[in-house]
Amino acid sequence: MDERLLKAVEDRTDDLVALTADLIRFPTVNPPGEAYRPCAEFLGARLKKLGFETEFIRAEGAPGDSDRYPRVNVVARFDGRSPGPCVHFNSHIDVVEAGDGWTVDPFAGVVKDGRVYGRGACDMKGGLAASVIAVEAFMRTHPDFPGAIEISGTADEESGGFGGVAHLARLGYFSKPKVDHVIIPEPLNKDRICLGHRGVWWAEIETKGEIAHGSMPFLGDNAVRHMGAVLQAFEEELFPVLDRKMTRMPVVPEGARRSTMNINSIHGGQTEDFRPGLPSPNVPDSCRLTIDRRFLLEEDIATVKGEVTGILERLKRERRKFDYEIRDLMEVLPLMTERDAPVVKAVAKGIMEVFDREPDYVISPGTYDQKHVARLGHLYDCIAYGPGILDLAHRPDEWVGIADMVESAKVMAIGLNVLLRGTTG
């Protein structure tokens, strides 16, 4: 065991806490994509002081990108003293909205009772801070290391990652020979390695109708009622089928080892912004439903889509005036890195050193930016590993444990040592 390396991490505990709190204080809420540039510049300035070459890459043309809300990413690189592989730590800087129910200011970076509180503390600014501290401790302990280290802070993971890792992957930032190993410090618990995720298909279904006066609905055609028939068919035909599908993938929690579909939103008729006025007396001529279908390694994407379109086509045949459109919003195939991949074995050694036990190997119920690293960068030596409890993400009073961050930083530093120097000592 490299005691000097572990001590170097421990000696930076106060700095780790301060960095986490500082990152939380940037309200990088997505949507719409606030404070991306100042947060990226803050991270870049810190890494530049360590000698990293930093780049700021705006994803112009990506969904949501505008002059008001630019999708700004930072990528920093430090080349060692001799050739070798490159290890890249990637964290997203965006967070979801705070919502209600907080007992602390969600963007104050409150530190109390051994925790740092705030929106993004767990998901995933605590992980970002831990990776920075791990790298700093490693570089101070082993300044003559071979290879290269990269750290990135990227945009829009919470909305699909298209303005962040997807954009960078298309530009070659997540491909060999530039990068060899990727660690994404998502909050999957400090003693678990996340190998990948289930598949996802987002789609919008629109049922069509005909507008008419609400006092004479028989003169029109109600699109909301048509959508009601869709929902009823899903309840009676689709959800029972999905609940019977199980995977061999070690997905956590256990309930996510089944196929699932969530109804994300439904909008029909009058727009939602009429309040506090009164609704207009119209028969709705359109109703839109957004679905979030999560599927398993054993399922084929064509079959997944066919289960939904088959129901819609049957309704079109059987229900008077029923008509619809369906639009794909996103599709990502299931992904699972092999357990004998170099990055997996390196982080597993770190977990063994720090916790004296084998890691649990898990699959995330939801996707994260590993999908773009694999699909666009064609780089498969990638995992998620970081501090924090996934169940706390996106909830009020979100927090990350200080001790958990320190221990995770130690694991990352050991993994870095194994990947670049081939040793834990």
N, C-alpha and C positions, 0 to 999 in steps of 0.2 A: 504494500500500500504506500502511496506517495503522500506521506504525512505533511510535507511542505506544501503540496498543492492544496490539501484539505484545509490546512491552517490558513493559507492565503485566502481561501473562500470565507472562512469564519471571520477573519480579520476585517472583511469588507461587509459585515452584516449591517452595520449602521448605514453604509452607503447603499446597500441593496434596498433597505427600507425607504431611504430618502429618494432613490431613483424611482421606485414604484409609485410613491406618493406624487412625485413630480409629473410622471407620465399620466396618472389619473386626473391631474388638474387640467390637462388639455381635454376639453369636452368634444372628443372626436366622434360625435354622434352620427350614425348612418342608419337610415337617411336623415338629412340630405347629404352629409359628408362634411361636417363642420371641423374646423381647426386642424385639418390634415397637414397643411404646409407648416405651421409653427411646430407641431409635434414632430414631424419628420426632420425639420431643421434643428430642433433641440437634440434629438438622437444623433443626427449627423455631426453636430458640433462636439458632442461628448466623444464620439468615436474618432473624430479627426484629431483630438488632443492625444489619443493613444497612438497616432501614426497611421490610421486608416485613410485610404483614399476613398472619398465619398462622392456619390452621384445622386442627383435628384431627378427622377424620371416621372414626368406627368403623363398619364394615360389619356392623351387627347383623343376625343371621339368615343371613349368608353361610356357605357351607360351611366348617366348622372354627372359626367364631367362637364364643367362650365367654368367660366372665369370667376364666378362667385364661389363655386364649390369644386376647385380643381382636384383631380385625383392624383395627389403627389405621393410618390414612393421614394424611400431612401435605401440605397444599397452601398455598403461600405466593405472594403477589402483590404486585408493586410497580407502581404506576401512574406513568407518565412525566408530563412537564409539559404535554403537549398530547395531544389524541385521536390514535389510531392503532391499528394491529393489535396483537394479543397473541401473543407467542411463548411457548410452554410447553415446558419441559424436564421430561420424565417419566422417572424411574428407579425400578425396584423395589428395595426394601430387603431382601427375603428371599433366602436362599441355600439350597442343598441341603445335606444332611448332609456332614460332612467325610469320612467313610469312612477306610479304612486306607491305609498307604503313604506317609504324610507324613514328611519329614525336618525340618520346622519345626512349631512350634505353629500349627495352622490358624487360631486366633483371637487371635494375638499381634500381628499387623500388622508382621511382620518386614521390615526394610528392609536390603537388601544387594545388592551388584553391580548397582546401577542399577535394581533391581526392588523392588516391594512384594509380599510373599508373604502368602497367606491365603485362606481360603474366601470367595469373593465378590470377591477383588481384581480379577479379570478380569470376572466376571459378577455384578454390574456396579457395585460400589462405586467402582472407579476411574473409571468413566464418570460416575457421580453427582458425585464430587468434581471432575472436570474441568469439568462443566457449571456448578457453583457458582463455580469460579475464573474461568471464561470470563465469567460474568455480573458478578462483582465487578469484573473488569478493565474490562469495557465500561462499567459504571455510573460507575467512577472517571474513565475517559477522556472519556465523553460524558454528563455528568450531566443535560443538558437534552434527553435523547432523547424522542421522542413514543411514544405507544402504551403497552404494558404488558409486563411479564415475569412469568412464573409458573414456579415450580419445585415439583415434587411428589416425594415419596418414598412409594411405594405397596406394598401387601402382595400376597403370594400369586401373583406372576407364575409362579413355578416350578410351581404346581399349577393353572394356568389363569387366574389373575388375577381370579377372581370376587369375592374380598374386597377387591380393590384397584381397578384401572382400570375394570373392569366396573361395580362399584358406583358409582364416581364418575361414570362416563359416564351411567348411568341418572338421576343427579341433575343432569345438565346441565353438569358440569365440563369436558367435552371436546366442547362444541358451540359453534357460532357463536350469538350475537355475543360470547360470553365469551372464546373462544379462536379464533385463526385458523390458527396454524401449530404443529405439534408435532414435537419432536426427541426421540427415545428413544435415549440413549447406550449401546445394547447393543454388545458387543464384536465388531464385524464388520471390524476392521482400520482403521487411521487414514486410509487413502487410498481407502476404498470407501464408497459410499452404498448402503444396503439399502432397496430400494423396497417390499418386502413379503415374503410368505412363501407356502409351499405350503398347501394345505388340510389339515385334520386331522379325522378321525373316530375318537373313542375309543368302544369298546363292550365290554360284558361278555357273554360267551356262557356259558350254564349248560346242561350236559347233565344229564338226570335219570336216576335209577336206583331201586333198591329195596334197602334195608338187609337184611342177613342175616348169619349167622355165617360168619366167614372160612374155617372148615374145610369149609363146604358152600356154596360160591359159586353153585352151580347153583340154590339156592333164592332167590337174589336177582338183582339186575340191576346190573352194575358201571358206574357213571357215568364212571369214569376210562377204561375201555375205550372207551366211546362217544366220549369226548373224543379218544382216540387216533385214532379213525376220522376225526374232524374235522381233526386235525392232518395226517394222511396225505393227506386230500383237498386241504388247503391246499397242501401240498408238491407234489403232482402236478398240480393243476389251476390254483390261483390264483397262486402265486408266479411260475411261468413267464410267465403273462399280464401280470402287473405289470411284470416285467423288460423287456418289449417296449414299454412305453409311455414315450414321451419328450415333453419339453415344450420350447416356445420360450422359456420363462422362464429368465433367467440365474441359475439356482440354483447355489449353491456349497455343498459341493464338487460336482464333476461327477457323481459317483455319485448324487446326490440329484436329478438331472434326470429320473430315472425314478420311477415310482410305487413306493412301498415299503409294507410292513406289518411291524410288529414285534410279536412275542408278548411282552407286558410281564410277564405273570405267569400262573401256573397253580396252582390249589389244589383238591385233591380229597380226600375222605375225612377222616381224622383231622386235627384242627387242628395247626398247626405248632408250638404251644407245649407239646407233651407232653414234650419233652426235659428232663432226661436219663432220663425213664421209658421204658417200652416202649409200642409202639402197641397199640391195641385190635384184637381179631380181628373186624373188621367189613367187609362189602362196602360200599363207598362209594355213597351214594345221591345224591350231588351232586358235580359238578366244575365249577369256574368258570375261565374263560379271559378275560384282558383283552387286547384288540388295540388297536394304535396304527397306524391307516391314514393315511398321508400321500399326498395326491393333488394333481393338477396342474390348472392353469387350464383345460386342454382337457377335463377330466373333469366329469361331472355327478354331484352328490352322490347322486341316486337310483340311478344306475348303480353307483356305488362300493358302496353298501349292498347293492344287488341281487346283486353278485358273491358276497358272503358269504352272504346269506340263500338264494340259489339253491342253493348247496352244502348248506346245512343242510336245506332242504326236500327235496332229492334223497335225502339220507341218511335223512330221516324216512320217505320212501316205500320205500326199499330195505333199510334195516337194521332188523332185528327189535327192537321195543320202543324204538327211538330216539325221544327227545323232548327238546326244548330250549326255552329262553327266551333272548331277546337284548334287552339294555337299552342304550339310548344313554347315554353319559356326557358327551360333548361333540362338537359339530360346528362347524367354522369353515370358511368358503369361502376359496379362494385369494384373495390380495390383491396388487395391484401398482399403486403410485402412478405416475402419468405422469411421464416424465422432464422435462417442461416445467413441472411444478408449481412454484410460487414457492419452497417450502422446499427442493426439490431443487436448483434453480438457485442459491439463496443459499449452500448448503453446498458446492456444486460450485465456486463462486467462491473459497470459503475454501480448499479443497483445492488449487486452481490457485495461489493466492497462497503457500501454505505449502510445497507440494511441487513446484511448477512443472510440473505435468502434469495431464491430465484424470483425473477419478476413474474407477474401475471401478464399474459399476452392477450390483448383485447382488440375488439373492433368497435369503432365509434358508431352510434346509431345514426348520426348525421354526418354530412360531408364537411370537409374543411379543405384547405388549399392544397393538400397532397394530390387532389384530383388533377389540378393543373400541372403540377410538377411531372406527374406520370403521363397525362394525356397529351400535353403540349410540349413538355420538355423531354419526354421519353426517358426520364430518369426515375428508376424504380428503387434506388437505395435511399428510401425516405420513410420516416416514421414521425409520429407525434409523441412527444414526451415532455411533460412539464408539471409544475406544481399546481395545486388548486383542485377543488372538487367540482366535477362537471355539473352536479345538481344545483350548485349555487349560481351558475352562469345565468344571466338575464333576469335575475330575481332581485327584489328589494334587499337592501343591506348586504349586497354582494361583498365578499371578503376573500382574502388569501392569507394563509398562515405564514408568519415570519419564519418559523422553524422549518416549515415545509419548503419555502423558497430556498433557504440555506441548503437543506439536504438535496434538493433538486439541482441546485447550482453545483454541488459537489459531484453529483452523478454526471452532469453535463461536462464538467471539467475532466473527469476521469475518461468519459467517452471520447472527448477530444484528444486526450493523451494517447489513447489506444489507436485511434484512427490516424493520427499524424506521426506519433513516435513509436507505435507498436508495443506499448507497455503501459501497465498501471502504476509502475514505480519510477 
